[in-house]
Amino acid sequence: REMIGYTNNIKDNDEYTYNHSVNVAVYSLFIGSLLDLNKEELRELCQAALLHDLGKSNIPNEILNKKGKLTKEEFELVKKHPLDGYKLSKEMPFLSEKVRYGILCHHEREDGSGYPYGIKGEEINLYAKIIAIGDVYDALTSERVYKEKSTPFEAIEEFYNMGFEKFDTNILNLFLKNIVQLYVNSKVELSNGRVGKIKFIHPNKITQPVVKIDGDYLKLWEDNYLKIEEIVG
């Protein structure tokens, strides 16, 4: 009951942040189930994921939804939201300290390049490691006022570009190899305008699946100029 009240507060403040928080919770639970977390751990993980952006309630909507690039001062304000969320979570006695640290550390990175503290590796709470991946994946695959959404396959390429060393490599690989399998049999449009269905995703070539078009099977990994432009159904 208490969780509903706090998540409704997030919704009242910013609709996107609310939807994003729900999506991140779903992705986090997906990862948690792949890691065989127990029921109590999954419950706590869900709490941390739903509340991971709680601190954004202190950020004006004109900054959260700004179309252009944030100024240095605006970005510094945004970077305070994990710590602000942690402080707000202290007002919720039903949350464990592990949940609070999941909220606090979801922008920390394995290589120490994150914030607010620049901690790395095993210093980072497991829930935060999981939420970090769900957070970035949903941000990439969601449309915002300042950017178009990426396909899941483009999002994976973005993870490659960012560098796997920023995330827990084992958890990230497990997530990406499993999340793409959900798109088998999805209808897609290719960059040449042709439409087909994903029929197979090779575990070592997850951004370049096999697409069936008019009885032909195209192995996208054999043509680097062809890519999935859009998932259409």
For each residue, the residues with C-beta under 8 A, 3 or more apart:
1: 4 5
2: 5 6 92 94
3: 6 7 47 50 51
4: 1 7 8
5: 1 2 8 9
6: 2 3 9 10 51 54 92
7: 3 4 10 11 18 21 22 50 51
8: 4 5 11 12
9: 5 6 12 13 57
10: 6 7 13 14 17 18 21 51 53 54 56 57
11: 7 8 14 15 18
12: 8 9
13: 9 10 17 56 57 61
14: 10 11 17 18 56 61 64 65
15: 11 18 19
16: 19 20 64 65 142 144
17: 10 13 14 20 21 53 56 64
18: 7 10 11 14 15 21 22
19: 15 16 22 23 142
20: 16 17 23 24 53 135 138 139 142
21: 7 10 17 18 24 25 49 50 51 52 53
22: 7 18 19 25 26 50
23: 19 20 26 27 134 138 142
24: 20 21 27 28 49 50 52 131 134 135 138
25: 21 22 28 29 46 49 50 134
26: 22 23 29 30 134
27: 23 24 30 31 49 133 134 137 138 175 179
28: 24 25 31 32 45 46 48 49 127 130 131 134
29: 25 26 32 33 42 45 46 49
30: 26 27 33 34 134 175 178 179
31: 27 28 34 35 130 133 134 171 174 175
32: 28 29 35 37 41 42 45 130
33: 29 30 36 37 42
34: 30 31 174 175 178
35: 31 32 130 171 174
36: 33
37: 32 33 41 42 45
38: 41 42
39: 42 43
40: 43 44
41: 32 37 38 44 45
42: 29 32 33 37 38 39 45 46
43: 39 40 46 47
44: 40 41 47 48 96 98 99 102 127
45: 28 29 32 37 41 42 48 49 102 127 130 131
46: 25 28 29 42 43 49 50
47: 3 43 44 50 51 95 99
48: 28 44 45 51 52 98 99 100 102 103 106 127 128 131
49: 21 24 25 27 28 29 45 46 52 102 127 130 131 134
50: 3 7 21 22 24 25 46 47
51: 3 6 7 10 21 47 48 54 85 89 95 99 103
52: 21 24 48 49 82 85 102 103 106 131 135
53: 10 17 20 21 56 81 85
54: 6 10 51 57 81 84 85 88 89 103
55: 58 59 80 81 82 83 84 85 86 87 88 103
56: 10 13 14 17 53 59 64 78 81 85
57: 9 10 13 54 84 88
58: 55 80 81 84
59: 55 56 63 64 77 78 81
60: 63 64
61: 13 14 64 65
62: 65 66
63: 59 60 66 70 74 77 78
64: 14 16 17 56 59 60 61 78
65: 14 16 61 62 144 145
66: 62 63 70 74 145 146
67: 145 146
68: 146
69:
70: 63 66 74 75 78
71: 74 75
72: 75 76
73: 76 77
74: 63 66 70 71 77 78
75: 70 71 72 78 79
76: 72 73 79 80
77: 59 63 73 74 80
78: 56 59 63 64 70 74 75 81
79: 75 76 82 107 115 116
80: 55 58 76 77 83 84 116
81: 53 54 55 56 58 59 78 84 85
82: 52 55 79 85 86 103 104 105 106 107 115 116
83: 55 80 86 87 104 116
84: 54 55 57 58 80 81 87 88
85: 51 52 53 54 55 56 81 82 88 89 103 104
86: 55 82 83 89 90 100 101 103 104
87: 55 83 84 90
88: 54 55 57 84 85 91 92
89: 51 54 85 86 92 95 99 100 103
90: 86 87 100
91: 88
92: 2 6 88 89 95
93:
94: 2
95: 47 51 89 92 99 100
96: 44 99 100
97: 100 101
98: 44 48 101 102 125 127
99: 44 47 48 51 89 95 96 102 103 127
100: 48 86 89 90 95 96 97 103 104
101: 86 97 98 104 105 125 127 128
102: 44 45 48 49 52 98 99 105 106 125 127 128 131
103: 48 51 52 54 55 82 85 86 89 99 100 106
104: 82 83 85 86 100 101 116 125 128
105: 82 101 102 108 117 119 124 125 128
106: 48 52 82 102 103 128 131 132 135
107: 79 82 114 115 116 132 135
108: 105 114 115 116 117 118 119 120 123 124 128 132
109: 112 113 114 120 132 166 167
110: 120 121 124 129 165 166 167 168 169
111: 120 163 165 166
112: 109 118 119 120
113: 109 118 166
114: 107 108 109 118 119 132 166
115: 79 82 107 108 118
116: 79 80 82 83 104 107 108
117: 105 108
118: 108 112 113 114 115
119: 105 108 112 114 123 124
120: 108 109 110 111 112 123 124
121: 110 124
122:
123: 108 119 120
124: 105 108 110 119 120 121 128 129
125: 98 101 102 104 105 128 129
126: 129 130
127: 28 44 45 48 49 98 99 101 102 130 131
128: 48 101 102 104 105 106 108 124 125 131 132
129: 110 124 125 126 132 133 167 168 171
130: 28 31 32 35 45 49 126 127 133 134 171
131: 24 28 45 48 49 52 102 106 127 128 134 135
132: 106 107 108 109 114 128 129 135 136 167
133: 27 31 129 130 136 137 167 168 171 172 175
134: 23 24 25 26 27 28 30 31 49 130 131 137 138 175
135: 20 24 52 106 107 131 132 138 139
136: 132 133 139 140 159 162 167
137: 27 133 134 140 141 155 159 175 179
138: 20 23 24 27 134 135 141 142
139: 20 135 136 142
140: 136 137 149 150 154 155 158
141: 137 138 149 150 151 152 155
142: 16 19 20 23 138 139 149
143: 147 148 149
144: 16 65 147
145: 65 66 67
146: 66 67 68
147: 143 144
148: 143
149: 140 141 142 143
150: 140 141 154 155 158
151: 141 154 155 228 229 230 231
152: 141 155 156 179 180 183 231
153: 156 157 180 206 207 208 209 227 228
154: 140 150 151 157 158 227 228
155: 137 140 141 150 151 152 158 159
156: 152 153 159 160 176 180 206 207
157: 153 154 160 161 207
158: 140 150 154 155 161 162
159: 136 137 155 156 162 164 167 172 176
160: 156 157 163 164
161: 157 158
162: 136 158 159 166
163: 111 160 166
164: 159 160 167 169 172 173
165: 110 111 169
166: 109 110 111 113 114 162 163
167: 109 110 129 132 133 136 159 164 171 172
168: 110 129 133 171 172
169: 110 164 165 172 173
170: 173 174
171: 31 35 129 130 133 167 168 174 175
172: 133 159 164 167 168 169 175 176
173: 164 169 170 176 177
174: 31 34 35 170 171 177 178
175: 27 30 31 34 133 134 137 171 172 178 179
176: 156 159 172 173 179 180 206
177: 173 174 180 181 203 206
178: 30 34 174 175 181 182
179: 27 30 137 152 175 176 182
180: 152 153 156 176 177 183 201 206 209
181: 177 178 184 201
182: 178 179
183: 152 180 186 188 198 201 209 231
184: 181 198 199 200 201 209
185: 197 198 199
186: 183 197 198 231 233
187: 195 196 197 231 232 233
188: 183 195 196 197 198 211 228 229 230 231 232
189: 193 194 195 228 229 230 232
190: 193 194 195 196 211 213 218 226 227 228 229
191: 225 226 227 228 229
192: 226
193: 189 190
194: 189 190 213
195: 187 188 189 190 213 232
196: 187 188 190 211 212 213 214 218
197: 185 186 187 188 211 212
198: 183 184 185 186 188 201 209 210 211 228
199: 184 185 209 210 211 212 217
200: 184 209 210
201: 180 181 183 184 198 205 206 209 210
202: 205 206 208 209 210 221
203: 177 206
204:
205: 201 202 208 209 221
206: 153 156 176 177 180 201 202 203 209
207: 153 156 157
208: 153 202 205 219 220 221 227
209: 153 180 183 184 198 199 200 201 202 205 206 220 228
210: 198 199 200 201 202 217 218 219 220
211: 188 190 196 197 198 199 217 218 220 228
212: 196 197 199 215 216 217 218
213: 190 194 195 196 216 218
214: 196
215: 212
216: 212 213
217: 199 210 211 212
218: 190 196 210 211 212 213 222 223 226
219: 208 210 222 223
220: 208 209 210 211 223 226 227 228
221: 202 205 208
222: 218 219
223: 218 219 220 226
224:
225: 191
226: 190 191 192 218 220 223
227: 153 154 190 191 208 220
228: 151 153 154 188 189 190 191 198 209 211 220 231
229: 151 188 189 190 191
230: 151 188 189
231: 151 152 183 186 187 188 228
232: 187 188 189 195
233: 186 187
